[in-house]
Amino acid sequence: MLVDIHKSIASGKIIGPEIDASIITVVGCVERVLIYFSNKYANSEIKNEKGLTQKLIHMLAIHALHEYHPFRFEKEYMEIPERGDSPQVDIAAISTLEEGIVIGAKAYEGEAFFSMEAKRLAKLGSNRLMEYLIGRSQKGKYNSCGGVERFKQGIHGRKLDYGAIIGYVQENDFVYWYDLINSWVEELINKKIPSPVNWLPKDKLQEKYIKSTTAKFLSLNTRRDDSITLYHLWTRLN
């Protein structure tokens, strides 16, 4: 099995379990597609998150078929199919094998084994500025629309060990957003910014690479009783 053993936070890396080969395969597929996606949709007239994600899912579906992967990508996947008002994650990876795909000790048959949320990295307005991480209050009620926060709350990927956030970089560059997001996490850790969940140093993004059209980071994000490893896969669209 292919593995990626995470080292300690003291060495600048996050701690985490060995990465399953199926997760590595899915992430690798997404990374390759995001390069093509950047080349095709940079400066596109499509600026909204849903429109970009629809185009991305189409490209992912084509590449999964061409590369003969035993999984497909599904949009707006219901996290709890028994509920009509179930939260929906933007993109889910689902096995196309009758026996499913085994991640750790669990076989995923007809259900998501990897979940992805998509977020724009641009000026979204003061009340949505930190939406990559956290939600916002609206008319006295908290809207849990933050990308990372939804994974930490178990709204997305609640039974999964791995997930991802796709970042559509529409303004500035990768380094700008990496530094800014980690500065926000630092403020969340120190409770200078309100959030319904607890934030720790390992919630910060750790750089894997920054290239001309794509970037990759990792974080180990705490939940109530456990944690989820998130891949932050960004594509440059400006």
N, C-alpha and C positions, 0 to 999 in steps of 0.2 A: 504494500500500500504506500502511495506517495504521502509524505508527511511534511509538515512545516512546524517545527517546534518553536514556540515563542519563548524568548528569554525574559529575564526579569526586568521590571520597570527601571531598576537602577542602571541597567545597561542601555536604556533608551528604547527597549522593546516591551511589548505587553505580554503578560502571562496568559496562557490559554492551552486547551487540549490540542492533541495532534489533529491536523486538518485531514478530514476524510478525502479520499481520491475523487469521489463524486463531486464534492464541493469545489475542489481545485479545478475540475473539468468545467463546471458551470461558470465559475469566475473567469477562467481563461477564455471561454467562449464570449462572455460579455466584454472582456477587455479588448479582444480583437474586433468585435463589432463596433465598439465605441470609437475606434480609430477611423473606421469607414464612416461612421455616423458624423463625426466631426468634419470630415472632408466634404460630406454631402450636404449637411445642414448648417454649416457655419454661415452666418449672415442670411439665413433663410427668413422668409416672411412669417414663418411659424415661430411665435415667441411664447405661446402659452404652454404650460406644463402638460396638459392632457394631449394636446396635438403632437408635441414632441415625443411623448411616451408612446402614443399610437404608432408613430413612424418607427420608433426604436423597436417595439415589439415585432413589427413586420420584418425588420432586418434580422432580429434574433431568431425568428421562426425559420427564415430562409437558411441562415447559417447553421442552425441546429440540424436541419435536414441534410444540407450539403456535407456536413462533417460527421453524419451518421451517429449523432448522439442519442442515447436512450432516454431522452427527456424532451419536453416541449415547454414553451413559455405561454402563460395564460394571463390575460389582463384582468384587472379589477377582481381578483380572486377573493371569494368569501372566506373569511377566517373561521366563521362558525356557520356552516351551511344549514344547521337546524334552525337558525334564526333568520327571519326575513329582513331584519334590520342589522344584520351582521356587518362589522367593519370589513372594509375591502382594501387589500394591499394592492398597489399599482401593478406589480408583476410577480408572478409565482412560477417556479420551476417545478414541473410535475413529471414523474416517470411515465414513459410509454411502454414499459415492460409489464407483462401480466403479473409477474411476481414482485414488482415494485423495485425500489432502490433502497438499500440498507445504509443508514447513516448511524454509526455507533452500534447500538443494540436494537435499533428500531427499523422495521421495514415500512417504507412509505408507499402505499398502494393507492393510487387515485387521489392523492392529497399532496399538498405542497411540501417539498423538503428544503426549499430555499425561497425566501421572500425578499422582494426589493421594493423600496419606495423611491420615488423620483422627486427631486426638488430643484427649483431654479436658484442659481446663485447670482443675484442681481439686486438692484434697489427695488424692493417690493412695497415700500411705504413704511412709516415708522412703526405701525402696529403689527407688521409682518416681517420686520427686519431679521429676527432670529428664527424664522420658521424652519430653517434647516435643523435646528436643535429642539426648540420648544414651541408650545402653542401660545395662545393669547386670550385675554379676557374680552368678552363681548357682551355688553349690556348686563354686567354683573355676573356673567356665567363664563366659566373657563372652557375654551375650545381646544381640545387636545389634538392639534393639527401639526405639531412639531414632528419632524422626521425621526430623529434619534429618540425623542421622548416617547413616541408611540411604541417603539421597540422596548424601551425600558419599562413601560407600563404593561407590556404584554398584550397590547391591542393588536400589534403585528408580531408574527413569529413567536407566539406565546409558548409553543411546544418545541421550538426549534433552537438549535445551538448556533446557527449561522444565518446571517441575513446581509443585506447590502442597501446602501443608499446611492442612487445615481444622481450625480450633481451636474446640472446643465449650467456651465459657466458662461454667462451672457455679458458680464462686465468684469473688468479688471483681470487678474490672472490667478493661477493656482496658488502661488505663494501668498498672495494677498488674502485669499479666502481661508487658506490653511492657518495663517497667523491669526486672522480675525476670529474664526470659529474657536480656536483653542483659547483665545483670550476670553471669549464668552463662557467657555467651559470653566475656566479659572474663576470667573465671577460667580458662576453657578455653584461651584465647590464652596466658595466663601460666603454663599447665600446673599450676595449683593443683588442677584436677580432672582425673583420668586419662581418656583417650580414645584409641582406636586410630587416630584420624585427626588431622591437623593443623588447627588453627583460626587464622584470620586476622581482622583488623578488618572486612573486607568480609563476613564471616559474620554480622555483627550485623544486626538488623532495622532497616530504614529506613521511617519512617512515611509512608504515602501519605494515609490519612485515618482518623479515629476518629469514628464516629457513634453514635447512641443504641443501635442494635441490631447493627451490624456494624462491622468495622474491617479495614483492609488495610495490609499491610506488604510490603516487598521485601527480599530478601537475595541476594547473589551468592556462592554456596557452592562452595568449591574441592573438586575431586576429585584423583585421583592425577595425571592428565595434562591436565585442563581444568577447567571449572566449569559449574555449572547455576544458572540464575536461578530462585529459588523465590518464589512468591506465598504470603503468609501471610494467609489469608482466615478471619476469626474471626466467629462468631455468638454472640450473648449468649443464654444459656438460663437465667439466674437472675433 
